[in-house]
Amino acid sequence: MKILYISSLVFKKSSSASIRNIGLINGLVHEGHEVDVLSIDYGENGTDSFLLNELSSSVRIFNTMIPILQTYSNIKKDQEKFTKMLSKLSGLKALYKTLFYFPDVDKDWIELVNTQNIDNDYDIIISSSDSKTSHFVAEKVLNNSSMKATWVQIWGDPWEEDVNLSTFEKKRVAKYECQLLQSADYVMYVSIPTTKLMENKYPHFKNKIHYLGRSYLKKVHGRELGTEQEWELLYTGSLNDTRDIRNLLLKINDYNLVNNKKIKLKFFGNISESNKKIMDDYDFVEDNGTVEFHKILDEYANCDFLLFIDNGGASTQIPGKLFDYLGTDRPIITMVESLETPVSLFIQSLNSTLVIENEYKKIKIPDLEKISKRKINTEFSGEYLAQRLLSIVSR
């Protein structure tokens, strides 16, 4: 089959969605299908060259340059200037975005995308968010052509359920989310709890709503565990204020006081200022900032354990880092707010992580010497999820 894959986040640096999209696109190619990609050009500063090179060479790429995103990337390169700009806009940023950048900051893509260069013989169009702009671009492509392609929407996050939306935004989002879901032939979510949530929210769309899952990009086989002087625990991705690390830090500190072989905790990603202040009190914590994904893969191979912290009890979403972890043979330590949330129950069903409630008294650091490598979860490979998607579409 011939497939057009539309997403704003395919080659963007420091983007979990980019990793997910590259994995699935390569999976579709591996299954023998012809795939073209319609995306955004983030320029040299915003493009992850590793992800670009990881994409199958048979895939044709049609990128659109969005001037405001080019400006943003250039400003962000000068980190000090970027930080000052954000602090000045902190009070107005959300309001400005709400009024002028719907559905997202890449909204100009809808207008600037050139539909005249797009073939008219695709069997399937897949639009994948975030950003939600991808679905609007797919809608334009379909409206501006006579093709009879099947439209598959992949949603990383449900839209109206976003806790960061204001009351005004929720009303507008609810309208457009419903319209988009109605127009799709198939709607797929990357989390089982989210899939169930949306089936209950939109029972009249239930027959078109499916669980897909989220792919990792590459399998990672690492070194033998415990071969270094310290136990290395690795966390990758954002660490915002909803993820509480205080209890874990206290426990690791207690452990290090009475054990000869210490635990070192390494972070790669964006960390909130409040969490940075907490981390400053501990000499076993290492903050490495944001790096390209190929360096993260190297870190996976050279650590002993991976750390995952959930989003809290109200969320049905599972951060993409967990699925990247599942593509490795590293043991995974998962911190959850409660063992009974839908997300926590899903994670426990994988039988692939050590799940611990995020309370000081309940955190027990196991005998690290007795933990062995884990089996890679191949059901989250790009090839497996491509097969799953296509089997749903062909029913």
Backbone hydrogen bonds, N-H to C=O, Kabsch-Sander energy under -0.5 kcal/mol:
donor,donor_aa,acceptor,acceptor_aa,energy
3,I,1,M,-0.5
3,I,34,E,-3.2
4,L,124,I,-2.4
5,Y,3,I,-0.6
5,Y,36,D,-3.2
6,I,4,L,-0.6
6,I,126,I,-3.8
7,S,5,Y,-0.5
7,S,38,L,-2.0
10,V,8,S,-0.8
13,K,46,G,-2.5
15,S,12,K,-0.7
19,I,15,S,-1.4
20,R,16,S,-2.3
21,N,17,A,-2.7
22,I,18,S,-2.5
23,G,19,I,-2.1
24,L,20,R,-2.0
25,I,21,N,-2.8
26,N,22,I,-2.5
27,G,23,G,-1.6
28,L,24,L,-2.3
29,V,25,I,-2.1
30,H,26,N,-2.5
31,E,27,G,-1.4
32,G,29,V,-2.2
33,H,28,L,-1.7
34,E,1,M,-2.1
35,V,33,H,-0.6
36,D,3,I,-2.6
37,V,60,R,-3.2
38,L,5,Y,-2.8
39,S,37,V,-0.6
39,S,62,F,-2.0
41,D,64,T,-2.5
42,Y,40,I,-0.8
46,G,42,Y,-0.9
47,T,43,G,-1.2
48,D,11,F,-3.5
49,S,47,T,-0.9
52,L,48,D,-2.1
53,N,49,S,-2.1
54,E,50,F,-1.6
55,L,51,L,-1.2
59,V,56,S,-1.7
60,R,35,V,-1.0
62,F,37,V,-3.1
63,N,61,I,-0.5
64,T,39,S,-1.7
66,I,41,D,-0.7
66,I,64,T,-0.5
69,L,66,I,-0.9
70,Q,66,I,-1.7
71,T,67,P,-2.2
72,Y,68,I,-2.1
73,S,69,L,-2.3
74,N,70,Q,-2.0
75,I,71,T,-2.3
76,K,72,Y,-2.5
77,K,73,S,-1.4
78,D,74,N,-0.8
78,D,75,I,-0.9
79,Q,77,K,-1.3
82,F,78,D,-2.5
83,T,79,Q,-2.6
84,K,80,E,-2.1
85,M,81,K,-2.1
86,L,82,F,-2.3
87,S,83,T,-2.1
88,K,84,K,-1.8
89,L,85,M,-1.6
90,S,86,L,-0.9
92,L,89,L,-1.0
93,K,89,L,-3.1
96,Y,92,L,-2.9
97,K,93,K,-2.4
98,T,94,A,-2.3
99,L,95,L,-2.2
100,F,96,Y,-2.4
101,Y,97,K,-2.2
107,K,104,D,-1.7
109,W,106,D,-2.2
110,I,107,K,-1.5
111,E,107,K,-0.6
112,L,108,D,-2.8
113,V,109,W,-2.2
115,T,113,V,-1.0
117,N,114,N,-0.8
118,I,115,T,-1.0
123,D,2,K,-2.6
124,I,2,K,-1.7
125,I,150,T,-2.9
126,I,4,L,-2.9
126,I,124,I,-0.5
127,S,125,I,-0.5
127,S,152,V,-2.5
128,S,6,I,-2.7
129,S,154,I,-2.5
134,S,131,S,-1.6
135,H,132,K,-1.3
136,F,132,K,-1.0
137,V,133,T,-2.3
138,A,134,S,-2.1
139,E,135,H,-2.0
140,K,136,F,-1.9
141,V,137,V,-2.5
142,L,138,A,-2.4
143,N,139,E,-2.3
144,N,140,K,-2.0
145,S,142,L,-1.0
150,T,123,D,-2.6
152,V,125,I,-3.0
152,V,150,T,-0.7
153,Q,151,W,-0.5
153,Q,186,Y,-2.8
154,I,127,S,-3.1
155,W,153,Q,-0.5
155,W,188,M,-3.0
156,G,129,S,-0.9
156,G,154,I,-0.5
162,D,159,W,-1.9
165,L,162,D,-1.6
170,K,166,S,-2.6
171,K,167,T,-1.6
172,R,168,F,-1.6
173,V,169,E,-3.3
174,A,170,K,-2.7
175,K,171,K,-1.3
176,Y,172,R,-1.8
177,E,173,V,-3.2
178,C,174,A,-1.9
179,Q,175,K,-1.8
180,L,176,Y,-2.5
181,L,177,E,-2.5
182,Q,178,C,-2.2
183,S,179,Q,-1.6
184,A,180,L,-1.3
185,D,151,W,-2.1
186,Y,151,W,-1.9
187,V,208,K,-3.1
188,M,153,Q,-3.3
189,Y,210,H,-2.2
190,V,155,W,-1.2
194,T,316,T,-0.6
195,T,191,S,-2.3
196,K,192,I,-2.4
197,L,193,P,-2.1
198,M,194,T,-2.6
199,E,195,T,-2.0
200,N,196,K,-1.9
201,K,197,L,-1.9
202,Y,198,M,-2.5
205,F,202,Y,-2.1
206,K,203,P,-1.2
208,K,205,F,-2.0
209,I,205,F,-0.8
209,I,206,K,-0.9
210,H,187,V,-2.7
212,L,189,Y,-3.0
213,G,189,Y,-1.0
216,Y,380,F,-2.3
220,V,327,G,-2.3
222,G,220,V,-0.6
223,R,301,A,-2.5
227,T,224,E,-0.9
231,W,262,K,-3.2
232,E,230,E,-0.6
233,L,231,W,-0.7
233,L,264,K,-3.1
234,L,305,F,-2.6
235,Y,266,K,-2.8
237,G,268,F,-2.5
239,L,270,N,-2.9
243,R,240,N,-1.7
244,D,242,T,-0.7
245,I,243,R,-0.6
249,L,245,I,-2.4
250,L,246,R,-2.2
251,K,247,N,-2.1
252,I,248,L,-2.8
253,N,249,L,-2.3
254,D,250,L,-2.2
255,Y,251,K,-2.6
256,N,252,I,-2.8
257,L,253,N,-1.4
258,V,254,D,-0.8
258,V,255,Y,-1.0
259,N,255,Y,-0.9
262,K,260,N,-0.8
264,K,231,W,-3.5
265,L,284,F,-2.5
266,K,233,L,-2.9
266,K,264,K,-0.6
267,F,286,E,-3.1
268,F,235,Y,-2.0
269,G,289,G,-1.6
272,S,239,L,-2.4
276,K,272,S,-2.2
277,K,273,E,-2.0
278,I,274,S,-1.6
279,M,275,N,-2.4
280,D,276,K,-1.6
281,D,278,I,-1.2
282,Y,279,M,-2.1
285,V,282,Y,-1.0
286,E,265,L,-2.6
288,N,267,F,-2.5
288,N,286,E,-0.6
295,K,292,E,-1.2
296,I,292,E,-1.1
297,L,293,F,-2.1
298,D,294,H,-1.3
299,E,295,K,-1.9
300,Y,296,I,-2.5
301,A,297,L,-1.7
302,N,298,D,-1.1
303,C,300,Y,-1.1
304,D,232,E,-2.1
305,F,232,E,-2.1
306,L,331,P,-2.5
307,L,234,L,-3.2
308,F,333,I,-2.7
310,D,335,M,-2.4
315,S,312,G,-1.0
322,L,319,P,-1.6
323,F,319,P,-0.5
323,F,320,G,-0.7
324,D,320,G,-1.7
325,Y,321,K,-2.5
326,L,322,L,-1.9
327,G,323,F,-0.6
327,G,324,D,-0.9
328,T,325,Y,-2.3
329,D,220,V,-1.4
332,I,352,S,-0.5
333,I,306,L,-3.3
334,T,332,I,-0.6
334,T,354,L,-3.1
335,M,308,F,-3.2
336,V,334,T,-0.5
336,V,356,I,-2.4
341,T,338,S,-0.6
345,L,341,T,-2.7
346,F,342,P,-2.0
347,I,343,V,-2.4
348,Q,344,S,-2.5
349,S,345,L,-1.7
350,L,346,F,-0.8
350,L,347,I,-1.0
351,N,348,Q,-1.3
352,S,347,I,-0.6
354,L,332,I,-3.1
355,V,353,T,-0.8
356,I,334,T,-3.2
358,N,336,V,-2.8
359,E,357,E,-2.2
362,K,359,E,-0.8
363,I,359,E,-1.3
363,I,360,Y,-0.6
364,K,362,K,-0.7
365,I,363,I,-0.5
368,L,366,P,-1.2
370,K,367,D,-1.5
371,I,368,L,-1.1
374,R,329,D,-2.1
377,N,326,L,-2.2
378,T,376,I,-1.4
380,F,377,N,-1.7
381,S,378,T,-1.9
385,L,381,S,-2.2
386,A,382,G,-2.1
387,Q,383,E,-2.1
388,R,384,Y,-2.1
389,L,385,L,-2.7
390,L,386,A,-2.4
391,S,387,Q,-2.1
392,I,388,R,-1.9
393,V,389,L,-2.1
394,S,390,L,-1.8
395,R,392,I,-1.0
